[in-house]
Amino acid sequence: MSASPPTTRPLDGLRILDFSRVLAGPLSTALLADLGAEVIKVEPPGGDDYRHIGPMRDGISSLFTALNRNKKSLVLDLKHPEAAATVAQLVQNVDVVVENFRPGVAERLGVGPEALRSANPRLVYVSVSGFGQTGPLAHLPAYDIIVQAMSGLMEATGEPEGPPTMVGEAVSDVIAGLFASWATLAALLQQRRTGQGQHVDVAMFDATLAFLVTGVGRYLFTGESARRSGNRHSFSAPFGVYRARDGHFALAVLNNKLFATLAALIGVPGFAQDARFATDELRRAHEGELAAAIEAWAGQHSVAEVVAQLEAAGVPGSPLWTMAQALESEQGLARGLLSAVDDPRLPGLRVPTQPVKFGGSAPNRTEPAPALGQHTDELMAGLLQAGGERLAALRAAGLFGPAMTHTVSL
């Protein structure tokens, strides 16, 4: 008899109060929500800024929808006199707080780590910011392009003779979000062991530098800064993008055995014994000659033919896919990189989901991003045991902002 499919997820029972907005913080909590965590997104009366950033569909932001899947929305005006006391009550029933205010703002609002950990000593409080909670730049605001520029990532990106180039994705935000989700779970493991929570400080600047392993490695061993190498690897060759008859393909050769196989395939078997190409480092120094030989061979074939021959020879190579081709490929579909979500506002909606497969867990959650304030009454009644009269009084006092920002029906 076959075993029953799993019905639980890794983070079932974990409750997170999420003050973060825009990208890095919301991504970190979305990854945790996919795995079962209850994420309560606390929004100002006007909502997360990303609710108003395109591309839009029927007035709903694609970015907000993707980054706030599987969450509940609670509207609170944190500048209201009763807000800090209300949050202090809420955190007595949660495991984690995540925020990405500029350092010092949470404290001024009365929802900083000391205040909330006084209310719940087991609380894991995660702060995500541009430059961290300490250091001479801690006070600066940071957007992805600022951190790409200041971390050295842009210095390493682009053609050798061209200007520094921004990476075509908000990688510093994404990297910080990944580190924040990882750090949240690490702090929770320690909390389970010691009974005490802690303040976790995640900086986009730090996280991006930790991501730059080849550039930092070069600097630590040679004292040299990164070099822009365009579509070629900084250290290895042949390792990059090359031209075929009808387009481009990627090639990755990292050892002498693969190089000898490639040399035979492209009709220059003598290259395997040539002193110029005896090591990976020497091959990189003579990459121009290698590229000319590779493209002389590849120019006689289509990309599909080149990739097929490389695959048959056991040499790593691939076509260059668009994002749409990658997501809609048989591989992308088989891996379930997008989840279908039932949202009556957006028929046919698919959103990203965390990519790791857990063999002993139920599938990732597939719930839509919430309307602004959709769960305000539910959460206030459930977590604070606030009855109808109390809710009405708080609403009348303006804690939840204008009346239309809460209890939105879908």
Rosetta blueprint (number, residue, H / E / L):
1 M L
2 S L
3 A L
4 S L
5 P L
6 P L
7 T L
8 T L
9 R L
10 P L
11 L L
12 D L
13 G L
14 L L
15 R E
16 I E
17 L E
18 D E
19 F L
20 S L
21 R L
22 V L
23 L L
24 A H
25 G H
26 P H
27 L H
28 S H
29 T H
30 A H
31 L H
32 L H
33 A H
34 D H
35 L L
36 G L
37 A L
38 E E
39 V E
40 I E
41 K E
42 V E
43 E E
44 P L
45 P L
46 G L
47 G L
48 D L
49 D H
50 Y H
51 R H
52 H H
53 I L
54 G L
55 P L
56 M E
57 R E
58 D L
59 G L
60 I E
61 S E
62 S H
63 L H
64 F H
65 T H
66 A H
67 L H
68 N L
69 R L
70 N L
71 K E
72 K E
73 S E
74 L E
75 V E
76 L L
77 D L
78 L L
79 K L
80 H L
81 P L
82 E L
83 A H
84 A H
85 A H
86 T H
87 V H
88 A H
89 Q H
90 L H
91 V H
92 Q H
93 N H
94 V L
95 D L
96 V E
97 V E
98 V E
99 E E
100 N L
101 F L
102 R L
103 P L
104 G L
105 V H
106 A H
107 E H
108 R H
109 L H
110 G L
111 V L
112 G L
113 P H
114 E H
115 A H
116 L H
117 R H
118 S H
119 A H
120 N L
121 P L
122 R L
123 L L
124 V E
125 Y E
126 V E
127 S E
128 V E
129 S E
130 G L
131 F L
132 G L
133 Q L
134 T L
135 G L
136 P L
137 L L
138 A L
139 H L
140 L L
141 P L
142 A L
143 Y L
144 D H
145 I H
146 I H
147 V H
148 Q H
149 A H
150 M H
151 S H
152 G L
153 L L
154 M L
155 E L
156 A L
157 T L
158 G L
159 E L
160 P L
161 E L
162 G L
163 P L
164 P L
165 T L
166 M L
167 V L
168 G L
169 E L
170 A L
171 V H
172 S H
173 D H
174 V H
175 I H
176 A H
177 G H
178 L H
179 F H
180 A H
181 S H
182 W H
183 A H
184 T H
185 L H
186 A H
187 A H
188 L H
189 L H
190 Q H
191 Q H
192 R H
193 R H
194 T H
195 G L
196 Q L
197 G L
198 Q E
199 H E
200 V E
201 D E
202 V E
203 A E
204 M H
205 F H
206 D H
207 A H
208 T H
209 L H
210 A H
211 F H
212 L L
213 V H
214 T H
215 G H
216 V H
217 G H
218 R H
219 Y H
220 L H
221 F H
222 T H
223 G L
224 E L
225 S L
226 A L
227 R L
228 R L
229 S L
230 G L
231 N L
232 R E
233 H L
234 S L
235 F L
236 S L
237 A L
238 P L
239 F E
240 G E
241 V E
242 Y E
243 R E
244 A L
245 R L
246 D L
247 G L
248 H E
249 F E
250 A E
251 L E
252 A E
253 V L
254 L L
255 N L
256 N H
257 K H
258 L H
259 F H
260 A H
261 T H
262 L H
263 A H
264 A H
265 L H
266 I L
267 G L
268 V L
269 P H
270 G H
271 F H
272 A H
273 Q H
274 D L
275 A H
276 R H
277 F H
278 A L
279 T L
280 D H
281 E H
282 L H
283 R H
284 R H
285 A H
286 H L
287 E H
288 G H
289 E H
290 L H
291 A H
292 A H
293 A H
294 I H
295 E H
296 A H
297 W H
298 A H
299 G L
300 Q L
301 H L
302 S L
303 V H
304 A H
305 E H
306 V H
307 V H
308 A H
309 Q H
310 L H
311 E H
312 A H
313 A H
314 G L
315 V L
316 P L
317 G E
318 S E
319 P E
320 L L
321 W L
322 T L
323 M H
324 A H
325 Q H
326 A H
327 L H
328 E H
329 S L
330 E H
331 Q H
332 G H
333 L H
334 A H
335 R L
336 G L
337 L L
338 L E
339 S E
340 A E
341 V L
342 D L
343 D L
344 P L
345 R L
346 L L
347 P L
348 G L
349 L L
350 R E
351 V E
352 P E
353 T L
354 Q L
355 P L
356 V L
357 K L
358 F L
359 G L
360 G L
361 S L
362 A L
363 P L
364 N L
365 R L
366 T L
367 E L
368 P L
369 A L
370 P L
371 A L
372 L L
373 G L
374 Q L
375 H L
376 T H
377 D H
378 E H
379 L H
380 M H
381 A H
382 G H
383 L H
384 L H
385 Q L
386 A L
387 G L
388 G H
389 E H
390 R H
391 L H
392 A H
393 A H
394 L H
395 R H
396 A H
397 A L
398 G L
399 L L
400 F L
401 G L
402 P L
403 A H
404 M H
405 T H
406 H L
407 T L
408 V L
409 S L
410 L L
